[in-house]
Amino acid sequence: MKDRSKRRTLSRKTALVAATAALPAMAMVMMTGGSAAAHGAPMDPGSRTYLCYVHSIDHTGQITPSNPACAAALAQGGHNAYYNWFAVLQSNGQGRTAGFIPDGQLCSGASGAFDFSGFDLPRDDWPYTHVTAGDDYRFSYNVWAHHPGSFHMYVTKDGFDPSQPLTWDDMEDEPFASVDDPPWTGVGSIEDEYYWTSTLPDDKEGRHIIYTVWERSDSPETFYSCSDVVFDGGNGEVTVPGGSTGASAEVAEAHSAVPDLGDHDHHGSHASHGGATHASHSAPVNSTADWFGPGNALSQAGQTVGALLGAWSGR
């Protein structure tokens, strides 16, 4: 059980920043179709979508990236891809990789859910994580919605050039690590994670991409992601060329300090916290009436944020 009294010392301003930033993401989760859809993305080493999201939020919850690559992704794909950083997926992926995801579209997974094409842009100024070759590294993958499955991690070959479009020929043929059904801490917030320890390749140096494929075992749905790393003796530190938007650190801290409003149900697809149930994926929003009417996705997300703010303020 988490220390609730300590978490309640967060200022209302910080809580409001976190809630404001979380609202679009929760609302967008409710807008996605399909039954019991999972969602998630690497947090350590962070994927392009995750690091751009975390380091681009301002105090109002708007996306205002200072990093040039993140700004270019926003200009190309728009805000929805940012607020749905956890949804780079193929609903019928079936774990397929080369021959299914086209060259030049590996980081977006050629996903049709939202326009993630901006995250395929060949650039050398994406946020990146410092790691050490051969280290036993603690990997972290977000759990917006939990489902069983396998995670496969690939890395680029020696000589990889980040300024060129990423192709399957750039990737090593076999994953350097795979894990089935790793443990997880909870569901439905930016702090919840699958986690495991795997050994990084011992023969890499300089800039590379770790490519993660999450293959669900209860569905053909498959997730794809690019994590930019540099093998330089680091231990998980993150560099953001161009810097972070001013509020990003505060928002990230507030997200990670979401209070525990109830025990997580690690056997259900959605956990309930103090009466605020995480969004169901079974009812897609098909019209503006669905979106703005009574009991709609936006108002449900607002009620969830209200419940969180109530917990923070001690009401």
HELIX and SHEET records of a PDB file:
HELIX    1   1 ARG A    4  ARG A    7  1                                   4    
HELIX    2   2 ARG A   12  MET A   31  1                                  20    
HELIX    3   3 ARG A   48  VAL A   54  1                                   7    
HELIX    4   4 PRO A   68  GLY A   77  1                                  10    
HELIX    5   5 HIS A   79  TYR A   83  1                                   5    
HELIX    6   6 SER A  117  ASP A  120  5                                   4    
HELIX    7   7 TRP A  168  ASP A  170  5                                   3    
HELIX    8   8 SER A  248  SER A  256  1                                   9    
HELIX    9   9 THR A  288  PHE A  292  1                                   5    
HELIX   10  10 ALA A  297  SER A  313  1                                  17    
SHEET    1   A 3 PRO A  42  ASP A  44  0                                        
SHEET    2   A 3 ASP A 136  ASN A 142 -1                                        
SHEET    3   A 3 GLU A 193  THR A 199 -1                                        
SHEET    1   B 4 LEU A  89  GLN A  90  0                                        
SHEET    2   B 4 THR A 222  PHE A 231 -1                                        
SHEET    3   B 4 TYR A 128  VAL A 131  1                                        
SHEET    4   B 4 VAL A 238  THR A 239 -1                                        
SHEET    1   C 5 LEU A  89  GLN A  90  0                                        
SHEET    2   C 5 THR A 222  PHE A 231 -1                                        
SHEET    3   C 5 GLY A 206  ARG A 216 -1                                        
SHEET    4   C 5 GLY A 149  VAL A 155 -1                                        
SHEET    5   C 5 ALA A 177  ASP A 180 -1                                        
SHEET    1   D 2 SER A 272  HIS A 273  0                                        
SHEET    2   D 2 ALA A 276  THR A 277 -1                                        
END                                                                             
